[in-house]
Amino acid sequence: MASNLSDRLSRLVKTMRGQARITETNVADMMREVRMALLEADVALPVVRDFIARVKEKALGQEVVGSLNPGQVLVSIVHKELARTMGEGQQELHFPANPPMVILMAGLQGAGKTTTTAKLTRWLIEKKKKKVLTVSTDVYRPAAMDQLRTVTAQAGGECFPARPDQKPVDIALAALDQCRRQYFDVLIVDTAGRLAIDEALMAEIRDLHAAVRPTETLFVVDAMQGQDAMNTARAFKDVLPLTGIVLTKLDGDSRGGAALSVQQVTQTPIKFAGVSEKIDGLEAFDPDRHAGRVLGMGDIVSLVESVQQNVDVAAAQKLAAKVKSGESFDLNDFLSQLGQMKNMGGLSSLMDKLPAQLASKAGNLDMDKAERDVRRMEAVILSMTPLERTKPDLIKASRKRRIAAGAGVHVQEVNKLLKQFEQMRDMMKKMKGGGMMKMLKRMGGMRGMLPGM
Ligand SMILES: Nc1nc2c(ncn2[C@@H]2O[C@H](COP(=O)(O)OP(=O)(O)OP(=O)(O)O)[C@@H](O)[C@H]2O)c(=O)[nH]1
């Protein structure tokens, strides 16, 4: 697995210490790394070229302030420009003043249109309190009609009973008529998957569009499609006035470079991301966060921010000094560490911000259980006396039972915690604070990643 962009740039940066400006000479090597990172993320080559030219123009002549170096400044420029290219903030659906709203789903076979139709139905019902009707116009595959009926029911919506012997336009108009008569707020028209080179099918979807005049025409594209996504998107855009893009299968291995290519050629906002096969696996697309993924850096920017805001560096330094000087690590210290972890938004929110490679390694952990464990540990420590917290060896069996009762847990939980604490104290003694100092230094290094931090 290739290392991430900030690692690569910092390797280069070692050779250019003391340089105060981004110049033609030092930018060339760095741009090569940025180009590689984007190509590895499957962004189409012409889009990469364009993007690089824009970043270079922005970067040249930038002052490198304070403790930053040119590489750090560049990572920040690349990240911001990438997020800006993929959209300015999150983009919502447009709801017309007079319902029903019609949404037309378009895309290649297997892109995820039917699954997204169901997810969107659920999203509209739950988040927007809408009454939703779906309809399949895939007259070529009766199984597709059955699939939509099943998934719409799972989503809690209604599906218009279409028949394969009808024409797609007739089906859609009949569904729209039912929608009006029965006061549905939204009609989602699912269509057959089609290749852009299939002229007859492309003409059919254009006719469908003209007949139902949708408020939203969503192009559904599989993030795993990589470089090809650009050509597909362009062909659909030529035929249909797209209003939004749904990028599916972002839970796969792909770094999601397709987002950049598709957005660039269609100039259409990416509105949703598909993040699982399940009915609730649809999220509003977040360009800032996705930029981190494309660069292979996870949501590093907000991770750095949450570490800085919530970790009490002074307290951590005091703890490191205490361990180093041979003073023992006690349960109060343990409690404060648990508190810091909670301040950063809990384990699952930290996991969400990690780069994909790291997160997938930790993916088998049950985060909900881990968070419950942390809360239980806190309750156990809080039910001890101050003396017991500094000298846990004094805790006898009868006190363990009282502590367990106070925390509302089984006595085994108290034993488990004391054992974990003992292991941690042994580890701390071996580290003599050195490991923690290293960690703190790294945090200091991360602070330099972005200007103004
Ligand atoms: N992991 C994952 N799988 C997805 C996602 N979206 C769709 N899929 C899967 O992709 C496959 C194809 O999805 P469909 O919704 O049937 O695709 P379609 O575009 O309607 O396909 P056609 O009707 O053949 O044109 C199914 O196995 C879905 O479960 C997603 O966001 N993540």
Ligand as a Chemical Component Dictionary entry (heavy atoms), coordinates in Angstrom:
data_LIG
# 
_chem_comp.id                   LIG 
_chem_comp.type                 NON-POLYMER 
_chem_comp.pdbx_formal_charge   0 
_chem_comp.three_letter_code    LIG 
# 
loop_
_chem_comp_atom.comp_id 
_chem_comp_atom.atom_id 
_chem_comp_atom.alt_atom_id 
_chem_comp_atom.type_symbol 
_chem_comp_atom.charge 
_chem_comp_atom.model_Cartn_x 
_chem_comp_atom.model_Cartn_y 
_chem_comp_atom.model_Cartn_z 
_chem_comp_atom.pdbx_ordinal 
LIG N1  N1  N 0 -21.561 -2.059 -0.983  1  
LIG C1  C1  C 0 -22.478 -1.345 -1.641  2  
LIG N2  N2  N 0 -23.230 -1.956 -2.557  3  
LIG C2  C2  C 0 -24.142 -1.230 -3.211  4  
LIG C3  C3  C 0 -24.328 0.160  -2.955  5  
LIG N3  N3  N 0 -25.309 0.586  -3.787  6  
LIG C4  C4  C 0 -25.715 -0.483 -4.504  7  
LIG N4  N4  N 0 -25.018 -1.596 -4.166  8  
LIG C5  C5  C 0 -25.105 -2.970 -4.718  9  
LIG O1  O1  O 0 -24.880 -2.913 -6.111  10 
LIG C6  C6  C 0 -25.623 -3.921 -6.774  11 
LIG C7  C7  C 0 -26.411 -3.299 -7.916  12 
LIG O2  O2  O 0 -27.370 -2.411 -7.350  13 
LIG P1  P1  P 0 -28.768 -2.105 -8.031  14 
LIG O3  O3  O 0 -29.450 -1.117 -7.186  15 
LIG O4  O4  O 0 -29.493 -3.365 -8.364  16 
LIG O5  O5  O 0 -28.268 -1.438 -9.365  17 
LIG P2  P2  P 0 -29.115 -0.846 -10.577 18 
LIG O6  O6  O 0 -28.387 0.351  -11.045 19 
LIG O7  O7  O 0 -30.525 -0.685 -10.195 20 
LIG O8  O8  O 0 -28.972 -2.015 -11.620 21 
LIG P3  P3  P 0 -29.845 -2.296 -12.956 22 
LIG O9  O9  O 0 -31.274 -2.389 -12.533 23 
LIG O10 O10 O 0 -29.294 -3.583 -13.483 24 
LIG O11 O11 O 0 -29.571 -1.179 -13.877 25 
LIG C8  C8  C 0 -26.510 -4.572 -5.716  26 
LIG O12 O12 O 0 -25.906 -5.776 -5.327  27 
LIG C9  C9  C 0 -26.502 -3.555 -4.582  28 
LIG O13 O13 O 0 -26.663 -4.190 -3.332  29 
LIG C10 C10 C 0 -23.493 0.802  -1.971  30 
LIG O14 O14 O 0 -23.538 2.007  -1.711  31 
LIG N5  N5  N 0 -22.587 -0.008 -1.345  32 
# 
loop_
_chem_comp_bond.comp_id 
_chem_comp_bond.atom_id_1 
_chem_comp_bond.atom_id_2 
_chem_comp_bond.value_order 
_chem_comp_bond.pdbx_ordinal 
LIG N1  C1  SING 1  
LIG C1  N2  DOUB 2  
LIG C1  N5  SING 3  
LIG N2  C2  SING 4  
LIG C2  C3  DOUB 5  
LIG C2  N4  SING 6  
LIG C3  N3  SING 7  
LIG C3  C10 SING 8  
LIG N3  C4  DOUB 9  
LIG C4  N4  SING 10 
LIG N4  C5  SING 11 
LIG C5  O1  SING 12 
LIG C5  C9  SING 13 
LIG O1  C6  SING 14 
LIG C6  C7  SING 15 
LIG C6  C8  SING 16 
LIG C7  O2  SING 17 
LIG O2  P1  SING 18 
LIG P1  O3  DOUB 19 
LIG P1  O4  SING 20 
LIG P1  O5  SING 21 
LIG O5  P2  SING 22 
LIG P2  O6  DOUB 23 
LIG P2  O7  SING 24 
LIG P2  O8  SING 25 
LIG O8  P3  SING 26 
LIG P3  O9  DOUB 27 
LIG P3  O10 SING 28 
LIG P3  O11 SING 29 
LIG C8  O12 SING 30 
LIG C8  C9  SING 31 
LIG C9  O13 SING 32 
LIG C10 O14 DOUB 33 
LIG C10 N5  SING 34 
# 
